[in-house]
Amino acid sequence: MPLLIIQQSNASFPVRLESAGFWYGRAMEWAHEARDFPMVGYILLRRSQMAFDERDARRVLALAQAANEGPWRLPALVRAEVIQQEARGLAMTGEPLDIVERKLDEACQLVLGSAGELDGEVLSPYEGSTLRLRTASCYVEAGKPGRAADLYREVLDEDVLSRRDRGYFTARMASALTLAGEPDEAAEVGLRAAEIASATASKRTSRELARTLAALEPWSKRPATRQLREAVPSS
């Protein structure tokens, strides 16, 4: 089966989302024409992830549930990713934490029971660090940013990410620390992310740092916050 790869570029964020939406639509047509129904489920997952980038909580949840409930069999690692995306949608739409965590536990058990799985047509790079990073995202959406910051720190301390990804998730950790009421530590972590963003020209990391700075506004007069603001160029 040919693989459809939609890569990130340095174009503006809305343009990338529009382009991704077009190609996901084409991929869905081709999957139906080929009667490749597991691929249909996988594309629904990817569209749910795109809806997260657009902050469309209801579509995040609806598309993830459609991927999970469709009449197809997805490999266990892909199902884990789908279930965790469903947890993120539940968190975004305000469902109780225990419901979100039940979904997260279900995804975790699938990953633990499927180490190295490569069966099926649809493959997933899902493994331990990815699981924890996306779990951290769920905790942010569920209003538990302190737990999220701990998970981001745990993965970053293992030094398993590429430099570009390290910058992005360091910025995500800074955002979580800000929401957890730790502005000075958040600004210090943000400065590390800003250094990597500058070295890698990562617009994704810069966008996340801009969100961190917006959340740090109540502490705008603190020295660490001012230093971070000076380090992050205005968009």
N, C-alpha and C positions, 0 to 999 in steps of 0.2 A: 504494500500500500504506500503511495507517495505521502510524504509528511508535509503538512502545511505549517510553516514557521512564520509567525508574525513578530518581527523584531522591533525593539524600541529604537528610536532615532532621536536626533537633537531638534526635531521640528516641534512646533508648539503642541501642548498637551491636548487641546480639543481636536486638532487636526489628526493626531495619532489615534484618538478614540474613534473618530469618524472613519478613518481608514481601517482600523481593526474591525469595526462593526460591519463594514462592507465585506471584508474577507471572511468573517465568521458567517455572514449570510450566504456567501458563495459556497463555503465549506459545508454548510448545512444542506444546500441543494445537492452537492456532489455526494454527500453521505446518503441522502435519501435515494438518489439515482442508483447508487451502488448497493443499496439495501444494507448498508453498514450501520446497523442501529446502535451498537456500542459507541461508534463515533458520534452519533447524534447526541447521546448522553454526555460525552466528553465536551462537545461544543457548547451544550447548555451550561456545563460547569464553567467554561471559559467566558461565556457571556455573563454569567453571574459575577465572576471576578471583575469583569469590565464594569458592571453596574456598581460594584464597590468603589471603583475609581471615580465614578460619577456621583457617589454618595446617594444612590437610589436604593434605599433600604428595602422597599417592598419588592423590587425586581431582584435584588440579591437573594432574598429568601425564596421567591416564587420560582426562579430559574434553578436554584440549587435543589429545591424539592422536586421539580420536574425531572432533573437529572437523576435523582435518587429513586423516584417512583416509576420511571418509565419501564416498558416491557423489554428490557435488555439486561444482559449480564456484563457488568464492568469488572475488570480485574480488581482485586481487593485493595490495592494501593490507590487506585483511582477512586474507588468507592469511599475510601478513608478521606480523600481530599474533598469529595462531594459532601460528605457528612459534616466535615469541619466547616465547609463553606455554609452549610445550612445552619450550623451553630452561630456563625458570624451574622447571618441574616436574622436569626432569632434575637441575638443580642442587640442588633441595630434597631429592631422593631419593638424593643422594650420588654421582651419576655423575661420571666424570672431567671435568676442566675442558676438555680438548680436544674432547670430545663436545658439551658445552654451547656452546663457542665456534663449533663448526661450524654449529649451529642458529642462533646469533646472526648469523653471517656470511650464512647463507641468507636470514634475514629482512631484513638490511641491503640485500642485493642486490635483493630484491623492491621495497623502498621506493625505492631509487635509480633503479630502472628503471620506476617507476610514479608519478612526480611528478604530482600533480594528477589522478590517476585518479578518475573518477566513474561508471564503467560499472557496470551491474548494479543489482539491487534493494537490496543491502545496502551501505551506505556506511560509511567509516571515517575518523575524524579523524586517522589515523595519519600522522605526518610526522616530520621530523628531531628535534625536541626530545622528542617522545613516545618515539621509538625509543631515544634516549640515556637518558632517565629510566628506562625499563623495562629497558634493558641494565644500568644501574647496579643495579637491584633484583636482577637475575640474578647479578651479581658478588658482592653481599652474600650471597646464598644459597649461592654457590659457594665462600665463604670467602676472597674477595678484596676486603675492604672498602675498601682504599686505592684501588683502581681505581674502585670505586663512588663514593667521595668526589670523585675528580677529575671524573667525569662529571657529578655533581650540581653541582659548582662551575662547570663549563663552561656548563651550561644556565642556571644562576642568573645568571651574569655577563652573559648575553645579554639579560636583562630582557624575556623574551617571555611570562612567565606572569602570570596574574591574581594579585592580592594574596593571596587565600586559598590558591591553589596554591603560590605562592612560600613562604608560611609552612610548608606541609606538607613541601615538598621541602627546605626549609632544615632542618627537623627531621630528615628522612631523612638528610641530609648529616651532621648532628650524630651520629646513631646510627652511621653508617658510620665516622666519625672515631673514635668511642669504640672500636669493634671493631678499628680499625686501630692502637690504642694511642696515640692523640693526645688525651688527656683534656682538656687545657687549651683547645686549639682547639675541641674538641667542645663544651665548655661555653660558650665565647664564641659559637659559631655557634648553639647552642641558645637563648641569650639573645635573639638576633635573631628566631628563630622564635617564642619566647614572646611577644615584643612584638606580632608580627603575629597570633598566636593570640588574644591578649587583644582586639586591635582588631577582629577579624573574628568573634569568638566561635566559633572553629573547634574542635570537639571532636575531630575527626580529628587535627589538629596536636597538641592537648594529649595525646592518647593516645600519639602517637609520641614526644613529649617525655618522657612517663612511662616509656616503654621505654628511652629514652636515659639517664634518671636511674638506672634499675635497672642498666643496664650500667656506669654510672659509679660504682657503689657502692664498688669497690676504691679509688677516689680521692675518697671522700666528704669527706675533711678538707681538700682543696685549696680555696683561696678561690673559684676560678671555679665549682667544683661546688656549693659552698654557695650562691653567688649565684644559680645556675640553680635550685636546689631552692627557694629563696625566691620565685623568679619564677613557678614552675609550681604552681598550686593543686592541692591533693590532691583526687583524685576521690572 
